[in-house]
Amino acid sequence: MEDPNEKYDGILMTIAQQHGQGGIEALLDTFFGFLRRKTDFFQGAQNLPTVEQIMLKSLKKEFKVFQEERDRQNQEKFIKEEKARKAKEVKEKAEEKSKVREVTDEEAKRIESGETSTNGSEVTKKPEAVPDSESKSDDEAEKDEDDDPNKLKPNAGNGADFENYSWTQTLVDVEVRVPLVGRVKASDITVKFDIEKLLIQIRGKDPIINGDLQKRIMPDECGWLIDDDHLVLQMEKKNKSEWWSKLINTDQEINTKKVTPENSRLSDLDGETRGVVEKMMYDQHRREQGLPTSEEQQKQDILKKIMEKNPGMDFSGAKFS
């Protein structure tokens, strides 16, 4: 909407330019001098507190307009950057899929020992054939170990869905989505990011979230926007090598053993972190086939070597902790 005072911009700009290096103070001196000489402003106000009150009312009004315009510009900038980020993710996901390949026996051993592939790409090991009875037994044992009735199963984004909000995560960042009811403007929303705290509140209502985050974030790398009928927050994790089991400390935990790493974001990670994620993906792939993980396989190999060197000993009850 056009500001009705814009019609005076030409005259005021000319006056401002004539003050040269005097700056804003000289311009204000001229304006208040005009009010003193040519109007009854000071005479009608009678005292300084009244003058200050009138001036402050106008100043607050214009400053509020300035803040709304600044917030709108920041929102537009954030939306533009968010769209660019999502487009980049789609592109990287397509490129990452093109890198998936089967591994050689040598690379499979390297992954089992905790190393990454030689070219840094994601690898998929050929499934190993095992007897049905053994596969079923291992699968059931793994299921019993991973299931926890006191924890939630992660949603499709490795987070959780609650009545007032939902959250998802990658190893790099966390996204929070809050459904908005009715007509809600950006100026009605208060979001405060702190390294260990988060506040989300809509004017006139109780806070949706106001508590301690489970893990630390990087406040300067966080932002929010209104996407249709949702408030969307994007927060960058401080530690990019761990999964969160909950957003706020008072939330119910999710079972992080059920988390599925996101292939499309592997390229965002440093070499060490990427190696950890690839190992997690490999172990997850083994679990789905009812096979031992890389660590479990190493323990079995150690036990096998000991048994070969000591054929007379009974290892039937041997267990590794």
C-alpha positions in Angstrom: 0.0 0.0 0.0 1.3 3.4 -1.0 2.3 5.8 1.9 0.3 9.0 1.7 3.4 11.0 2.8 5.4 9.9 -0.2 4.0 12.9 -2.1 6.3 15.1 0.0 9.5 13.1 -0.7 10.7 15.3 -3.4 10.5 18.5 -1.3 12.0 16.8 1.8 14.8 15.2 -0.2 15.8 18.6 -1.6 15.9 20.0 1.9 17.9 17.1 3.2 20.5 17.4 0.4 20.9 21.1 1.2 22.1 20.2 4.7 25.1 18.5 3.3 27.4 17.1 6.0 25.2 18.4 8.8 23.4 15.1 8.6 20.1 14.1 10.4 20.7 16.4 13.4 20.9 19.5 11.2 17.8 18.4 9.3 15.8 17.9 12.6 17.1 21.3 13.9 15.6 22.9 10.7 12.3 21.1 11.1 11.8 22.0 14.8 13.0 25.5 14.1 10.3 25.8 11.5 7.7 24.5 14.0 8.9 27.2 16.6 8.9 30.1 14.1 5.9 29.4 11.9 3.5 27.3 14.0 2.0 27.2 17.5 3.3 23.7 18.2 5.4 24.6 21.2 3.0 27.2 22.5 0.1 24.7 22.3 2.2 21.9 24.0 3.1 24.3 26.8 5.8 22.0 28.4 8.6 19.7 27.2 7.0 16.4 28.4 4.0 17.0 26.2 6.2 17.8 23.2 8.2 14.7 23.8 5.1 12.6 24.1 3.7 13.8 20.8 7.1 13.3 19.0 7.5 9.8 20.5 4.1 8.7 19.4 4.9 9.6 15.8 8.4 8.1 16.0 7.0 4.8 17.3 4.5 4.6 14.6 7.1 5.0 11.8 9.5 2.6 13.6 6.9 0.0 13.7 6.3 0.4 9.9 10.1 0.1 9.4 10.2 -3.2 11.4 7.4 -4.7 9.5 9.0 -3.9 6.2 12.4 -5.2 7.4 10.7 -8.5 8.6 8.9 -8.9 5.3 12.2 -8.4 3.3 13.9 -11.0 5.6 11.0 -13.4 5.1 11.2 -13.0 1.3 15.0 -13.5 1.4 14.7 -16.7 3.6 11.9 -18.1 1.3 14.2 -17.6 -1.7 17.2 -19.2 0.0 15.0 -22.1 1.2 13.7 -22.8 -2.3 17.3 -22.7 -3.6 18.4 -25.1 -0.9 15.6 -27.6 -1.7 16.4 -27.4 -5.4 20.0 -28.2 -4.5 18.9 -31.2 -2.4 16.9 -32.6 -5.3 19.8 -32.2 -7.6 22.2 -33.8 -5.2 19.8 -36.7 -4.5 19.7 -37.4 -8.2 23.5 -37.3 -8.4 23.9 -39.5 -5.3 21.6 -42.2 -6.7 23.7 -42.3 -9.8 26.7 -43.2 -7.7 25.2 -46.2 -5.9 26.9 -49.4 -7.0 27.6 -52.9 -5.8 30.8 -53.4 -3.8 33.6 -55.8 -4.3 34.6 -58.2 -1.6 37.6 -56.0 -0.8 35.3 -52.9 -0.3 32.9 -54.9 1.8 35.6 -55.9 4.2 36.7 -52.2 4.3 33.2 -51.1 5.3 33.0 -53.8 7.9 36.2 -52.4 9.5 34.7 -48.9 9.6 36.4 -47.4 6.5 34.6 -45.6 3.6 34.8 -46.7 0.0 37.9 -45.6 -2.0 36.0 -43.1 -4.2 33.8 -41.7 -1.3 30.5 -43.0 -3.0 27.8 -44.8 -1.3 28.0 -48.6 -1.8 25.6 -51.4 -1.5 26.9 -54.9 -0.7 25.4 -57.9 -2.4 23.0 -59.7 -0.1 24.4 -62.9 1.3 22.4 -66.1 1.1 21.6 -67.6 4.5 19.4 -70.5 5.6 15.8 -69.5 6.3 15.9 -70.7 9.8 19.0 -68.7 10.6 17.6 -65.6 8.9 14.4 -65.8 10.9 16.2 -66.3 14.2 18.6 -63.3 13.7 15.7 -61.1 12.5 13.6 -61.8 15.5 16.5 -61.3 17.9 17.3 -58.0 16.2 13.6 -56.9 16.4 13.5 -57.7 20.1 16.7 -55.7 20.7 15.6 -52.6 18.7 12.0 -52.4 19.8 11.3 -50.2 22.9 7.6 -49.8 24.0 8.5 -46.6 25.8 9.8 -44.9 22.7 8.0 -43.7 19.6 8.7 -45.0 16.1 10.3 -42.2 14.0 8.1 -40.6 11.4 9.1 -40.6 7.7 11.5 -37.7 8.4 13.3 -39.4 11.4 11.4 -37.2 13.9 8.0 -37.2 15.6 4.5 -35.9 15.1 2.6 -34.3 18.0 -0.7 -32.5 18.2 0.7 -28.9 18.0 3.8 -29.5 15.9 5.9 -32.1 14.2 9.7 -32.3 13.6 12.0 -34.1 11.3 15.8 -34.3 11.1 18.9 -35.1 9.1 22.4 -35.3 10.6 22.8 -31.7 9.5 19.6 -29.9 10.6 16.2 -30.1 12.2 12.9 -28.9 10.7 9.9 -28.0 12.8 6.4 -27.5 11.3 3.5 -25.9 13.2 0.0 -25.8 11.8 -1.5 -22.3 11.7 -5.2 -21.9 12.4 -7.0 -18.9 11.0 -5.4 -15.8 9.6 -1.9 -15.5 11.1 0.6 -12.8 9.9 4.3 -12.8 10.4 4.0 -9.9 12.8 1.8 -12.1 15.0 4.5 -14.8 15.4 7.4 -14.7 17.9 10.3 -17.2 17.3 13.5 -17.1 19.4 16.4 -19.4 18.7 19.0 -19.9 21.5 21.8 -22.3 21.5 19.9 -24.6 23.9 16.4 -23.2 23.9 13.5 -22.6 21.5 10.4 -20.3 21.8 7.5 -20.4 19.4 4.4 -18.2 20.3 1.5 -16.7 18.4 0.2 -13.4 19.7 -2.6 -13.7 22.3 -2.0 -17.5 22.8 0.1 -19.7 25.1 3.6 -20.7 23.7 3.5 -23.7 21.4 7.1 -24.5 22.3 9.0 -22.9 25.2 11.7 -25.1 26.5 15.2 -26.6 26.4 16.3 -28.3 23.2 17.8 -31.8 23.6 20.9 -30.8 21.7 22.6 -27.6 20.8 21.9 -25.6 17.6 23.6 -22.7 15.8 21.2 -19.8 16.2 22.8 -17.7 13.5 22.1 -20.4 10.9 18.4 -20.8 11.9 15.4 -19.1 10.3 11.6 -19.4 9.8 8.9 -18.7 7.3 5.1 -19.2 6.7 4.5 -21.9 4.1 0.7 -21.9 3.2 -1.0 -22.9 6.5 2.2 -23.9 8.4 5.0 -22.1 10.3 8.3 -23.8 9.2 11.5 -23.5 11.2 14.9 -24.6 10.0 17.6 -25.1 12.6 21.2 -26.2 12.0 22.7 -28.7 14.5 25.8 -27.9 16.4 26.9 -31.5 16.3 26.4 -33.0 12.9 27.3 -36.6 13.7 24.4 -37.7 16.0 20.6 -38.2 15.8 18.3 -36.4 18.2 15.9 -38.7 20.1 13.6 -35.7 20.9 13.2 -32.0 20.0 12.4 -30.6 23.5 13.6 -32.3 26.7 9.9 -32.7 27.8 8.9 -34.6 24.6 8.5 -38.3 24.4 11.6 -39.9 22.9 11.8 -41.6 19.5 13.7 -44.8 19.0 16.9 -43.7 17.2 17.7 -47.3 16.3 14.8 -47.1 13.8 16.1 -43.9 12.2 16.8 -44.2 8.4 19.8 -42.1 7.2 19.0 -39.9 4.3 21.2 -40.6 1.3 20.7 -37.3 -0.4 22.5 -35.4 2.3 25.7 -37.5 2.4 27.5 -35.0 0.3 27.0 -32.3 3.0 29.1 -34.2 5.5 32.8 -34.2 6.2 34.8 -37.3 5.5 34.8 -38.7 9.1 31.0 -38.1 9.6 30.2 -39.5 6.2 32.2 -42.7 7.1 30.0 -43.1 10.2 26.8 -42.6 8.2 27.9 -45.1 5.5 28.7 -47.6 8.2 25.2 -47.0 9.8 23.6 -47.5 6.4 25.5 -50.7 5.8 24.5 -52.1 9.3 20.9 -51.1 8.6 21.0 -53.0 5.3 22.4 -56.1 7.1 19.7 -55.9 9.8 17.0 -55.9 7.1 18.5 -59.1 5.7 18.6 -60.7 9.1 22.4 -60.6 9.0 24.9 -59.5 11.7 26.1 -55.9 11.7 29.8 -55.1 10.9 30.7 -55.1 14.7 28.8 -58.3 15.3 30.5 -59.9 12.3 33.9 -58.9 13.6 33.1 -60.5 17.0 32.0 -63.7 15.3 35.2 -63.8 13.2 37.3 -63.4 16.4 35.4 -66.2 18.0 35.8 -68.4 15.0 39.6 -67.9 15.0 39.8 -68.7 18.7 37.8 -71.9 18.1 40.1 -73.0 15.2 43.2 -72.5 17.5 41.5 -74.3 20.4 39.5 -77.2 18.9 39.2 -79.0 22.2 37.4 -76.2 24.1 33.7 -75.7 24.4 32.6 -72.3 23.1 28.9 -73.0 22.9 28.1 -70.5 25.7 30.5 -67.8 24.7 29.1 -64.3 24.4 30.6 -60.9 23.5 29.6 -57.8 25.4 
